[in-house]
Amino acid sequence: MAEASTRRLALITGASAGIGAAFAGAYGARGFDLALVARRKDRLEALAARLSGAHGVEAFAVPADLACPEAQAPIMAALAARGRHVDVLVNNAGFGIPRVFTDAPWSQQRDFLTSMALAPCALAYAVIPGMAERRWGRIINVASIAGFAPGVAGNTLYPGVKSLMIKFSQALDAEYRAAGLKVTALCPGSVRTEFAAEAGYQHLIAPSARRLAQSADRVVEAAIRGNEAGRVIVIPGWTNRLVVALMRGLPEPLVRAVINAGAARYRLPKAD
């Protein structure tokens, strides 16, 4: 498309399904070109073709495994080869490990940290200088209401990593808002996606949480609206905001006891 280079580009990780695919659709509908990053090339290409046809934007796949150290380098090289730069960065890729810490192989825990902590920071580091130079940029880091929770049994690293994404977003906002950047930590609760099923803990989710789960489209719309409004933390849904208020307001030992008591009702699966 001859006019493609005149449109702003959104780079979205974990774009092949769930919240990432919803972000791709939402930014495509807003007239952004799309660089879709995930491991599953076939799904990325199918989504890119569909969104390009639906919205008249340029959408293309950038297959990458964010568990690889320095994964941002080939991603940025692929964009440079197309003569493109990133205007919107959505750090969404991730997975869960519903096990006690040493019941999962260290290689899996390592990949978790690389994908969900190192890669988002590395991508932000790669794109922020250009955003600041152009005096326009948007970054959405997908965190979770778990980022406000204390550490509890199971998914050992998850709350800590999501807390990092919240604090990281707050710091970037403080550092770069004056340069024209808007940075948001999106903190959803339960969302109706493939995430829990693929991680193997769909059966651990309480029926009440399933009933309160939000659609990915609703979560994404809240994130984009909040980001454009300059909100640094977006918690979609009043029930999620209530949960966060309780976790912040109640004594931490009580919160830990309640969450651990709930987790104890479910048997954490062992590694094969």
KEKELUM-43036 format. One record per residue (C-alpha): x, z, y. Coordinates in steps of 0.05 Angstrom, whole numbers, padded with zeros to 5 digits, always signed. Each point is the difference from the previous one (the first is absolute). Layout:
% KEKELUM-43036
XZY
...
% end
This chain:
% KEKELUM-43036
+00000+00000+00000
+00032-00022+00065
-00030+00056+00041
+00016+00055-00050
+00063+00024+00036
-00041+00016+00062
-00041+00053-00036
+00022+00070-00012
+00020+00018-00071
-00021+00061-00041
+00046+00021-00057
-00038+00040-00052
+00031+00033-00060
-00039+00014-00063
-00045-00057+00021
-00021-00025-00068
-00059+00048-00008
-00037+00059+00028
+00015+00025+00070
+00056-00051+00009
-00047-00059-00015
-00051+00030+00047
+00052+00004+00055
+00018-00073-00013
-00073-00021+00007
-00011+00041+00062
+00061-00026+00037
-00014-00071-00024
-00070+00005+00029
+00032+00022+00066
+00042-00064+00002
+00066+00027-00024
+00046-00039-00045
+00015+00039-00064
+00063+00016-00039
-00024+00032-00065
+00050+00043-00038
-00008+00026-00071
+00029-00011-00069
-00058-00043-00028
+00015-00069+00026
-00061-00033-00031
-00049+00048+00032
+00036-00005+00067
-00003-00075+00000
-00073-00001-00019
-00017+00049+00056
+00043-00039+00049
-00037-00064-00016
-00068+00033+00006
+00015+00033+00067
+00032-00062+00028
-00061-00041-00017
-00049+00053+00025
+00033+00015+00067
+00043-00061+00017
+00064+00041+00002
+00066-00008-00034
+00005+00047-00059
+00058+00001-00049
+00027+00043-00057
+00065+00037+00003
+00009+00027-00071
+00043+00063+00001
+00010+00064-00038
+00006+00056+00051
+00031+00045-00054
+00064-00040+00008
+00049+00030+00050
+00006-00042+00064
-00064-00038-00019
-00012-00011+00074
+00059-00048+00005
-00029-00058-00042
-00068+00011+00032
+00028-00007+00070
+00042-00060-00023
-00062-00034-00026
-00034+00008+00067
+00061-00024+00038
+00002-00062-00043
-00069-00016+00025
+00019+00015+00072
-00047+00060+00002
+00004+00071+00025
-00044+00060-00014
-00052+00022+00052
-00040+00046-00046
+00030+00040-00057
-00045+00033-00050
+00038+00045-00048
-00051+00006-00055
+00035-00011-00067
+00001+00060-00047
-00019+00031-00066
-00011+00069-00031
+00032+00039-00056
-00054+00048-00027
+00049+00043-00039
+00041+00063+00005
+00067-00019+00031
+00044-00003-00062
-00054-00030-00044
+00013-00067+00033
+00067-00036-00007
+00047+00010+00059
+00002-00076+00009
-00075+00002+00016
+00008+00058+00049
+00058-00037+00032
-00041-00064+00007
-00056+00041+00031
+00045+00027+00054
+00032-00068+00013
-00067-00036+00005
-00038+00051+00040
+00052+00033+00044
+00062-00043+00006
-00033-00069+00003
-00050+00017+00055
+00055+00030+00043
+00046-00059-00013
-00054-00051+00018
-00017+00037+00064
+00074+00003+00017
+00005-00075-00010
-00059-00020+00044
-00001+00052+00056
+00058-00030+00042
-00036-00067+00005
-00067+00034+00016
+00032+00041+00054
+00035-00061+00030
-00066-00038+00002
-00036+00063+00026
-00054-00006-00053
-00006+00026-00070
-00046+00036-00049
+00020+00043-00059
-00049+00032-00049
+00030+00046-00053
-00050+00015-00055
+00006+00074-00014
-00055+00045-00029
-00037+00064+00012
+00047+00026-00054
+00053-00002+00053
-00032+00062+00031
-00003+00037-00067
+00051+00048-00028
+00039-00019-00062
-00040+00011-00063
+00005-00018-00074
-00001-00073-00019
+00019-00060+00043
+00059+00043+00021
+00030-00045+00053
-00065-00029+00027
-00019+00051+00054
+00072+00004+00025
+00006-00075+00007
-00067-00006+00035
+00019+00057+00047
+00064-00039+00016
-00042-00061+00019
-00042+00043+00047
+00061+00032+00034
+00037-00067+00001
-00059-00033+00035
-00004+00056+00051
+00074-00006+00015
-00003-00076+00007
-00058+00007+00048
+00039+00049+00042
+00060-00045+00001
-00030-00069+00010
-00069+00006+00033
+00031-00014+00067
+00030-00065-00029
-00069-00027-00016
-00006+00022-00073
-00059+00035-00031
+00014+00040-00064
-00053+00031-00044
+00000+00041-00064
-00063-00017-00039
-00022+00060-00041
-00058-00018-00047
-00028+00043-00055
-00028-00032-00062
-00008-00076+00006
-00034-00047-00048
+00060-00042-00023
+00041-00013-00063
+00051+00053+00020
-00022+00058-00043
-00016-00044-00061
+00068-00034+00003
+00035+00067+00008
-00037+00027-00060
-00037+00058+00031
-00070-00028+00012
-00025+00053-00049
+00030+00056+00042
-00042-00016+00061
-00059+00047+00006
-00070-00033+00001
-00012+00029+00070
+00062-00035+00026
-00022-00066-00031
-00067+00005+00034
+00034+00012+00067
+00050-00056-00008
+00001-00051+00056
+00006-00075-00004
+00068-00030+00016
-00032-00043+00054
-00029+00060+00036
+00067+00037-00003
+00038-00061+00027
-00048-00011+00057
+00008+00073+00021
+00075-00008-00003
+00004-00063+00042
-00049+00026+00052
+00038+00066+00004
+00067-00035+00006
-00025-00045+00056
-00027+00062+00036
+00069+00032-00005
-00019+00054-00050
+00060+00025-00039
-00039+00031-00057
-00063-00032-00028
-00041+00039-00052
-00060-00043-00020
-00064+00037-00017
-00027+00067+00023
+00008+00031-00069
+00074-00017+00000
+00008+00028+00070
-00034+00064-00023
+00047+00006-00060
+00061-00009+00046
-00027+00051+00049
-00008+00051-00056
+00069-00014-00028
+00030+00009+00069
-00042+00061+00018
+00000+00042-00064
+00060+00040-00024
+00045-00045-00042
+00002+00046-00061
-00076-00005-00003
+00001-00076+00006
+00053-00004-00055
-00041+00045-00045
-00064-00040+00009
+00033-00067-00011
+00040+00024-00060
-00062+00031-00031
-00035-00067+00007
+00058-00038-00031
+00003+00049-00058
-00067-00026-00025
+00033-00066-00018
+00055-00012-00050
+00058-00037+00031
+00020-00057-00046
+00069+00001-00032
+00050-00056+00004
+00004-00044-00061
% end
